[in-house]
Amino acid sequence: MDNQRLILFFSLAAVLFLIYESWMQDYGRPSVPQVAQEQGQTAAFAPKTTQKDIPAIATTPDMVATGAAMEELARQENASPRIVVETDLLKVEISTRGGTIGSAWLLDYATVPERPEDKLQLLKPVAPNMFIVQSGLLGEDVSLLPTHEGEFHSAQSSYRLEPGVDHLDVDLTWRNEAGIEVKKRYTFTRGSYVVQTRQIVTNATDAPLVAREYNQLQRTDFSDPNESRFIKNYTGGAFYSPEDKYRKVSFKEMLKGKLDQPVVDGWIAMMQHYFIAAWIPPRGEQDIFYTKVLDNSRYIIGKYSPALSIAPGTTHEFSNQLFIGPTLQDDLASVATGLDLAIDYGWLTVIAQPIHWVLSAIHSVVGNWGWSIIFLTILIKLAFYKLSETSYKSMANMRQLTPRMQALKDRYGDDKQRLNQAMMEMYKTEKINPLGGCLPILIQIPVFIALYWVLLSSVEMRQAPFMLWLDNLSAPDPYFVLPLIMGVSMYIQQKLNPAPPDPMQAKIMMSLPFVFTVFFAFFPSGLVLYWVVNNLLSIAQQWHITRNIEKVAAKHKR
């Protein structure tokens, strides 16, 4: 029983290691085997149902080009004219080739804090970090409807959301000689990252037109030189369905097999740390969600609508919502059911989401995320005050017994059985639970893990300044001051705890502050700030309790 504190520290170390391992499994970039996508390959995802009413037309665009053909397609896309659209939140470039959104800058977010004028580019038409948004139409005859390779025309080459105007429509038009017209309309709204998209099909022929719409997101793997290499973040696909809820589709899974699943009231997305692009279909419509891999390097997640017949002389409108922006929890929740789950807090979402809400509420008052973390730490400490008090009282009582424990160890030597019996008798006589200090702290571990996810996953923390040299709470402390303070605070806490009688255990305990200091040197400073404040509050509480127990013990000795 004399090594309970050592067990507790190793338990905490194990928790931190498990956090890191879990993060690497979910978000790390695996070494992806170069597996070709072949027609006969076993699918990783099986369709749940079969739509019997779909005519025998293509379900997804034929995109099997590789090598030189892919390079030629990319060259043609980049050579096409661009339409520049600027709102209060977004600047996008739409290619006249297919109406593809090839570039998007988020005007409220800088690439690096040192250059606020250099806005973050989420969508990019070329590698590395290629990420584009595509849409198109498919029919019985490929020439009758435009895919994402069709040539469109626009009345203007640039659009701007003027002051006092809430909405901006950007139209691109495609026509063929048969009398079919397709108008792609993007509607941008002030104060919103949601773009309303429409593909308006006018059938001026004398025959019915069978058509279906598809929308997809295409990207390559992602690498951000400005982020810590120690902490990996998930980049890949995801989708939501009422049955499966939120589900990731990693690039590795896309290589292994194709997603082919009917979904009603869901969404598809491509994610990276802090940011997301997502297609949200109309409610009540059954779409097929799919994935593809092009040239083993371009990953696609998309969806296509049911096929329908457009009568001669009539018009039909395919509509969707497109989200391009940051993973702000409240914004995502208001766009579509389950979209806020794209902020992946892991298995402790039920704890992490309330913590995020409290943190945001504090920030609305104090206006600084660093101080918000400090006040949140104080609130968490107050919430667990009684549990911590129980733990610290147990440790203080154990500290009083340290000389007697050492005497028992000297008396019984290597006879572990008799030593444990004598120690149990001593605990029983003194009415001390040797494990009383462990359980209260173990109960708090899920809260720490949940807070870990919140501080690492919340875009609000990105480049958030605190004070003095701490100008980015999402990055490690550049001068390692906070990790050093954290290490010193851990050392002080150890001095307040009963020392292990075993010299080897004592040496290991003394090395832990150094080990954790190195470990936390690579953590975001916002998380280290929480740990430092929590340690300082714990030291104050533990010192107060220990002093009172020592005073009582001194009176009894008199």
N, C-alpha and C positions, 0 to 999 in steps of 0.2 A: 504493500500500500504506500510505501514511501516514495514511489516514483509517479504519483498521480499527476503532478505538475508537468513532468516530462512527457507523459502520455498525452496530456492536454495540448502541449505545444506541438507535438508531432501530429496530433489530430488536425490542428490548424494548418500545419504545413501540408498535410495530406489533402485538406480541403482546397488549399490554394493550388496544389498540383492538379487535383481533379478538375478545378475550374479551367486551368490552362489546357488540360487534355481535352475537355469537352469543347472548349473554344476551337482547338485545332481540328477536332473531328468535324465540327459543324461548319467552321469558317475557313479553315486552312486550305491552302491551294495544293491539292494532291498532285502527285506526279501522274499525269494522265497518259494512259497507253494510247498509242496511235492505232485505234481500232476503226476500220472502215465501216461506214453505214451501208449495209447491203440489204437487198430486198428480203432475203430469207433469214435475216438475223433474228434471234429470239428477242421479243419485245420485253422491255422492263416494266411496261405498264399495259395492262389489258383493258380494253373497252368494257364498260359495265353493261351497256345496252347497244342495240343496233337500230338505227333509224331506217325503217323500211320505206319511208316516203321520199327519200333523197333520190333524185334522178341520177342517171349514170353520167355525171359530169365530174370534173376534177374536184377533189376536196381541198387540196393545197397546191400552191404554184409549183411547177416543175423546176426545181433548183438543185440540180445535181452537178453543176459545173465545178471543176476543180482546176488547180494549177493555173496555167496561162489563161484559161477561160475566166476564172474568177478575177484575175488581174485586169482583164479586158473589161469586164462588167464594172469593176471599181473605177477604171479610168473613164468609162462612159458616164457613170454617175457623177463623178467629180467635175467632168467637163460640162455638164448641163447647167443652165442658168439657175441662180439661186434667188429666192424671194426672201427678203429680210423683214422680219416682223419683230417689233419691240413694244412691250407693255411695261407696266410698273414693276413686274417681277421677273419677266422672261425676255430674252432675246433669242429668237430662233431663226434658222435658215431652212427653208423648204425648197427642195429640188423640184424643178419642173418635170424631171424624170420620175414618174410614179407618184408625185406628191409626197415623197419621202422626207421626213424631218431628219436631216442629217446632222444638224448642229443645234445645241441649246445651251445657253448660258444662264445661270441663276444670278440675277443682279443683286440679291441681298447676301451673297456668299462669295468670299474671296478665295482664291486658290491657296494663298499663304497670307498670314496676317501682316507680314511686312509690306505687302503690295496690295492694299485694298482696292486699287483700281483694276487689278487683274482678276476678273470675275471667273468663278468656277465654271468650267465647261463640262456638263454632264453628258450630252450627246456629242458624238464626234464621228465624222464619216470615214476616217481612215485609221489604220492601225499605227501605233499601238493604242490600246484602249478604245477600239472602235465600238460605237454604240449608236444604233439608229432605230427609227420607228417607221414601219412600213404598213401599207394597206393596199388592197386591190379588190378586183372582182373576177369571178370565174364563171364561165358558161359552157354550153355544149360545144361552141365554136370559139377557139382562143382569140380569133381576130375580132370578135364582136364586142368584147369588153376589155378594159385596160387592167392589166396587172400592175404591180409596183414598178414595172419597166416601161409602162406606157408614157408617151410624151404628152404633157399637159401644157396649157397656156394660161397666162395670167394677165389681167389688164394693167397691173402695176408691178414694179420690181421691189417696192418696199412699202411697208405699212407701219403706222405708229398709233398707239392708243393715246389720243390727245387728252389733255386735262379736261375734266368735266364729263368725259364719255366713259360709260361703264362697259361697253361691249365693242368688239372689233371683229368683223367678218373678213376672212381671206378666202377668195374663191379661185380655184383652178379648174379649167374646163378641158374636156377631151371629147372629140367627135370623130365618127367614122363615116364613110361614104354610104353605109347602109341606112343611116338616119337615126343612129343611137347616140345620145349625148349623156355624158357623165360629168357631173359637177362635184368636185371635192370642196367642201366648205369647212374651214377651221374657225371656230368662234372662241375668241379669247375674252376673258372677263377680268375686270380690274380686281386686284386683291386676291386672285385665285390662281393656283397652279393647275387647275382642271381646264382642259381644252375640249370643247364639244366638237365632235367630228361627224360629218355627214357625207355620204356618197349618194347623190341624188341622180337616179337613172331615169331618163326619159326615152321611152320606146316609141319612135316615130315611124316604125316599120309597119307592115301589114301582117306580121306574124307574132305570136307570143314569144317572149324572151325569157328564157330560164337563166337565173343568176343566183349566185351566192357571194357573200362578202367574206373576206378574211382580213385579219389584223395581226401583226406580229412584231416582236421585238428581237433584234439581232445584235449580238455583241461578241467581242473576243474576250479573252481573259483580261483581268484588270490588275494593274500594279500602280500604286501611288508612292512615289519616292518621298513624299512629305510625311508619311505615316510610319509609326514605329514598326520595325521588323520583328520585334519581340512578340507583339500582339497581332494575330492574324484575324482578318474579318471576312465574312462570307460575301462572295460575289457569285451570283448565279440566278437561276430561275426560281419562281415560286408561283403557286396558284392557290385559289381558295374555292371550295365547294361546300354547300351546306352539309354534305355527308362526311367528307374528309377533313373539313375545316382547313386550317392553314397547313400547307405542305411545300417543302422545298424540293426543287428538282435541280440538283447540282449538275455542273458540266460533265462530271464523271458519269452520272446516271444517264445524261443525254447520249453520251458515247455508247453506253451499254445497250440502250434500246429507246424506242420512241414512245412518248406519251400519246395516247389516243383515247380520250375520255370525254363522254358527254356530260355537260354541267349546266345547270340552271341557276341563275343568280350567283355567279361566281366572278372571278377576275383572274388575270394572268399578269405577271410582273417579272422584270429583271431588276435585281437589287445589287447594291454595293454599299459600303459603309456610309451611313447617314443619308443616302439618296436612293430614289427609286423612280422607275417609269412603269406605268401599269395601264392596261386596257381593261375597261369596265363595260361589259355588254349591257344591253337593255334588260331590265328585270322581266322575268317570265319567259325569256327566250332560251331555248336549249341550243347551246353552242358546243362544238367539239374542240377541246383543248388538245394541242399537239406540240411536239418538239421535233427539231431536226438539227443535224450537224452538217455544216458545209466545209469540205476540205480539212476536216478534223481540227478546225481552228475557229470557225464561226458558229456560234450557238444560237439557236432560234427557239423561242417559245411563242406560240400563237394560238389563234382560235378562228374557226370559221362558222358561219351562220347556216341555218337550214336553207336549202334551195327553194326558190319560189318562182312563180311564173308571173311576168309583168305583161299585161294585156296590151295589144296594139293601141297606140294613142294615149297611153297612161304613163304616170310617173310613180316611182317608188323610192322611198328614202331609207337607206341603211344608216342608223345612228349609233354612236358609241361615245363614251367618255374616255379621255386620255389624261392621265396624271403624269406630270413631269416635275419633280421637285424634291424637297427635303422630307425626311420621315418625321414630321411633326405629328405627335400622337393625336391631338384633337382634330387636326385638319384631315388626317387619314380616316379617322372614325366617321367623320361627317360625309366623306365621299362615297364609301361603300362598306357594306357589312364585312367585318373581318380584315379590312385593309390595314387597320392599326396594328394587326398582328405581325405585319412586315417588320415592325420594330421588335426584333426577336429577343425577348428576355429569358428564353429557355424555359425550363420546367417550373420556374418560380414566377411566371407572369402574374398569377393571382396576387402575389405580394409586391412585385415590381411596379405594376401599374399604379396602385395607390401611393407607393413611395414617390413615383414620378409626379403624381398629382400634387402631393404635399410640397415637393421640391419646387414645382412651378408656382404654387400658391405663395410660397415664401418669396420667390423671386419677384412676383408681382408687387410685393411690398418693399423689399430691400433693393431691388434693381441690380444685383450683382450675384453671379452664380457662385462665386467663391464663398461669399457670406451666406448664401442660401445653403450651401453644403454644411457650413459650420452650424447654422441654426437647426438644420435637419438632424445633424449629429446629436445636438443637445436634446432635441425632441425624442430621438430614438433612445438616448441614454436615460431620459426621464421615464420613458415607457417601460424600460427594463430595469428601473432603479431597484425595485424590491428583489428581483432575481439576482442582480449584481450584488446587492447587499448580502444576500444569503451566501453567495459564492465567496465574497471577500471575508465574511465572518468565519466561514469554514477554513479558509486559507490562513487567517490570522490565528485561529485556534491551533491549527496544525503547526504554525510557526512557534507557538508557545511550547509545543511538545517536541520540537526538534532536538533539544539536549537529551531528553529521555529516550527518544528513538535511537539516537546515536549510542546511548548507554546500552540499550537492548541489543543493538547490532554488535557492540564490542563484547557483550556477555555471551551471545549465542554463536557468534562467528558465522560459519558457513552452514549452520543448521537452519535451513530456510523454514522448515515446518514449525519448529519450536519458536523461531523468531516471529513468524506470522501469527501464531497462537498468542504470543505475548503482546504483540501489537494490537490484535483484536480485543484482548482483555483491557488494554489501556484505553482504546477508543470507547469501549463499552462503559468503563468506569468514568471517563471524562465526558461521556455523552456527546461524542463527536462522530459525525459521518465523514469518513475520509474521502468519499466521492461527492460530498456536498458542494465542492467547488467546481466540479466538472459539468454537472447537468445544466445549471443555469446558463453557462457559457455555450454549451452545445445547442441549447434552444435558440440562442441568438444567431447561430451560424447561418441559417436560411435567410435571415434578414440581411446579413452582410453580403451573401452571395447575390441576393436580389438587388441590393444597392450597387454591387459590382456591375451587373448587367445594365442598370439604369445609367450609371456614369459613363460606361463605355459605349452604349448604344444610342444615347440621346443626342440628337443633332444640336440641341441647345448648348451642349458642352463644347461643341467644336469651335476652337479658336476663341473660347470665352476668356476674357482677361479677369484677373483677380486684383492683385495689387503688387507694387514693387516689381520684382523681376518675373513674377508669375503672370505672363501675358497670354497663356494658352493652357487652359485646364485639361484639354484633351491630349496634350503632349507631355512627355516626361519633364521633370524639373531640369532646366539646362545646367544649373549649377549644383544639383544634387543636395540642396539645402534641406528640403523636406524629407528625403529619405534618411539623411543623417540625423535629423531631429527624431524621426520615427525610431531609428536604431537606438538612440540614447534613451528615448522613453521606454522602449522595451527592456533595456538594461536596468533602468530604475524600477520598473515593475518586477523584474526578477529579484531585485534586492528586497522588495517588500514581501516576497513569497518565501515559504520555507525552502531551504536549500536541500537538495537530495543528499543523503548521507554517503552515497556511493561516489567516490572521487571521479570516476569516469563519467557518470551521469552529470555531475557538476560541471565538468569540462564541456560536455556537449551542450548543456544549458547556456553556458557562457558564450558559446560560439553562435547560438541562434540569432541574437541581435545583429551580428555581422552578416550572417547568411540572409536574413530578411532585408537588411539594408541594401545589399546587392540586388536582391530579387525585386524590391520595390523601386530601385533606381530606374527601371525600364517601364514602370507603370505610369499611366496618365497622372499628372499632378493632382487632378481633382480627386481621384481615388486615394492617393497618398495623403492629401489634405484631410479627408474624412478619417483616415486611420490615425493620423497624428492627433487630431482633436479628440477622437475617441480614447486614445491612450492617455492623453493629458487629463481628461475627465476621470478616467478610470484610476489614474494615479492619485488624484485628489480624493476620490471617494475611498479608495483602498487605504490610503495613508490615514485618513480620518478614522476609519473603522479600526484599523490596526492599533492606532494610538489609544483609542478608548479601551480596547480589550487589554492592552498592555498596562494601562492605568488600573483597571480592575484587578488584573493579576498581581500587580505590585501591592495593592492594598491587602489582598489576601495573604501575601507573604509576610506582611507586618503582623 
